[in-house]
Amino acid sequence: MMWMNWWRKRFRKPNTFFSGRLEVEYLNREYNLDIPESEYTTLSGYIISGLEDIPEPGTNLDLDKFHIKILRGSDTRIELVSLKIKAEE
């Protein structure tokens, strides 16, 4: 439970790092991210669904209200991302 509090505090900082395997439902519940729910179940699925491709590490993209940077991945999966909520315009 202590690690969960650490993550909640961490998310208040400009960038937060998440595993691509985390479920969208969990992220929405624990971090109030409001990631749209669809046929995908994971953060990686959300990103791939939005791009219609698997991005390479180092790729920066804007998807809905998020700025996302792919930190680690392979040809077949997204492993680690930096997620930032874009400033409201």
N, C-alpha and C positions, 0 to 999 in steps of 0.2 A: 504494500500500500504506500510506503514511503516513496518508492520510485515514481508512482503516479503523481504525487504532489510535486515532485521534481519536474516532471514533464509539463504539468500545468503551469508552473512558474516559468519554465523555459519557453513556452509558447508566447508569452508576453514580449519576448525579445523579437528583434526584427526578422530573423529567420529561424525556422524550426525544422529539424530533420526528422523524417519519418521513413520507415520501411515501406516499400511498395506493397508488401503483403498485408498491411493493416486493412481491416474491413472498413468500408465507407460508413456503415452504420455505427461502428465503434467511434470513429473519428468525429462524426456528427454528434454523438451522445456525449463524449468526454470533452470535446474541444469546441463544441457549438460552431462547427465550420460551415454547416449548411451546404455540403457538397451535394449536388443533385443526385438523386438515386435513380438508377435505371437498370439495365440488364447486367451491368458489371457489379461485382461485390467488393473489390479491393481498390485501393488508391491507384495501383498500377493499371487496373482495368479502366478506371475513370480517365486517366491520362491517355491511354491507348485509344479509348473510345473517342476522345476529343480530337486526337491527331490522326486517327485511322492508320497508325504506324507505331512501331516501337522506337522511341528516340534514343540517340546515342548519348553516352555520358558527356556532360558538358553542355548539352542542349538547354537553352532557356526558352520558356514559352509562357504565354498568358492564356489562361483557360478560365472562363467565367470570371470570378472575382479574385483569382489567385495568380501570383507570379510563381512559376515552378522552375527549378533547375534540377536536371537529372545529374546526380552525383556519382552513382555507381549502377552499372547494369551490364547486360550482355545482348547478344543478338536475339535472345528469346525472352528476356525479362528485365523489368526495372527493379532494382534492389533498394536504392536509397535516393530520396529526393529532399531538396530544400523547398519548403513551402512558405510563402509569404502572402498575406492578404493585401491586395492592392489598396492604396489610399483611395477613399471615396472622392469622386470628382464632383 
